Amino acid sequence: MPNGAIVRTKPGFIHLLGRAVGRRFRGRMGVYRFLRLLHHPDHRQHSWLETVDSAASGGPKFHLSTRWYPEWKSWFYGSQDPEIQHWITHHSKPDWVAFDIGMNFGFFACLLGQRCSAVYGFEPVPWLAKRARANVELNRFSNVAIAEIALSERPGEALLNLPSGEDSNWGTSSLVHQSTGRETLKVPLDTVDNCVDRQKLCRLDFIKIDVEGAEDLVLRGAAKTLRRFRPTIIFEHNPESVANVAALLRQHEYRFADLSGKNLGDDPKTWPHDVLALPLDQCGAAASAIRQSALCAQ
């Protein structure tokens, strides 16, 4: 551990106080600042907590360390991203097949694994993929598969820009922009279309993409899948890629909304942090089920 910090396996008063405040008043003005002052993952006032905890009542369990920012959020807020968690909880279906692209420690892959038929997670950072596997095993999910690769527009290899060793958020690793560090890691690349073909999937209902500016590259490698399966997509708004993402998905006849379902304006620069992309020809669950059954019969 950096800085020689002490590690606790049982939550202390600071951890319990912060969790009570974060989960009770999540989203309120000043709560984030209070939690960062109370227990900052980058600057150590207190010892890191390493424990096993459920994100929400009845939800999957996770190995969590408050040393790492996405896991810090999951301990104090009960979620890596509350809005995406809420959407998945209320919209996912038991027969869904889902891709989690840029899965970090596996929060959403496990959330989907609890609710869907099959989940495929993709994470090129080896130690994050290892943590994700540990969380899948913790929950005994046999329907979640993890690939230690990055998805892009074509197969091959590329250099992944990594954060500095002291950084608490390794979710900022990126194929396209510099992270906080100077180190790079050569990682294997593949495409969504190749992964779908390799797994012989007859449906793909949902894709979550969080790849730090490489979202358009992922979608370029998913053209056949988007035409055939028309999955619902949630992607992160990154300034360097959002205009390209919007153009690509418009070509495939998608519309854009926030996670409450409210339609977004034409200018991608004004869109929120998480964007919901929905196929214009989506005709409800019954029509989708008929279409998927026909595809599986081919």
Stockholm file with secondary structure:
# STOCKHOLM 1.0

chainA/1-298         MPNGAIVRTKPGFIHLLGRAVGRRFRGRMGVYRFLRLLHHPDHRQHSWLETVDSAASGGPKFHLSTRWYPEWKSWFYGSQDPEIQHWITHHSKPDWVAFDIGMNFGFFACLLGQRCSAVYGFEPVPWLAKRARANVELNRFSNVAIAEIALSERPGEALLNLPSGEDSNWGTSSLVHQSTGRETLKVPLDTVDNCVDRQKLCRLDFIKIDVEGAEDLVLRGAAKTLRRFRPTIIFEHNPESVANVAALLRQHEYRFADLSGKNLGDDPKTWPHDVLALPLDQCGAAASAIRQSALCAQ
#=GR chainA/1-298 SS CGGGCCEESSCCHHHHHHHHHHHHSTTSTTHHHHHHHHSCSSSCSSCEEEEEEESSTTSCEEEEETTSHHHHHHHHHSSSSHHHHHHHHHHCCTTCEEEEESCTTTHHHHHHHHHSSEEEEECCSHHHHHHHHHHHHHTTCSSEEEECCEECSSSEEEEEECCCTTCSCGGGCBSSSCCSSSCEEEEEEECHHHHHHHHTCSCCCEEEECCTTCHHHHHHTTHHHHHHHCCEEEEECCTTTHHHHHHHHHHTTEEEECTTSCBCCSCGGGCCSEEEEEETTCCCHHHHHHHHHHHHHC
#=GC SS_cons         CGGGCCEESSCCHHHHHHHHHHHHSTTSTTHHHHHHHHSCSSSCSSCEEEEEEESSTTSCEEEEETTSHHHHHHHHHSSSSHHHHHHHHHHCCTTCEEEEESCTTTHHHHHHHHHSSEEEEECCSHHHHHHHHHHHHHTTCSSEEEECCEECSSSEEEEEECCCTTCSCGGGCBSSSCCSSSCEEEEEEECHHHHHHHHTCSCCCEEEECCTTCHHHHHHTTHHHHHHHCCEEEEECCTTTHHHHHHHHHHTTEEEECTTSCBCCSCGGGCCSEEEEEETTCCCHHHHHHHHHHHHHC
//
